[in-house]
Amino acid sequence: MQRELQGHYAKVSTVGESVLAFVPAPLPPDPSIDWTPELHSKFDKALLALGRNPTG
């Protein structure tokens, strides 16, 4: 599956200082995500890992 870039950088300035801000691509992605059983399983494992206590 080939996707476009996930966003772009835009130059903005505030208080006389220029910075680059990341502007994400609009949702939902095109083409949409193909939620195969394998991908769904990987997503679930990643979600569980994010919720784990790193010290416990």
Sequence and secondary structure as in RCSB ss.txt:
>XXXX:A:sequence
MQRELQGHYAKVSTVGESVLAFVPAPLPPDPSIDWTPELHSKFDKALLALGRNPTG
>XXXX:A:secstr
     SEEEEEEEETTEEEEEEEE  SS SS     HHHHHHHHHHHHHHHS TT 
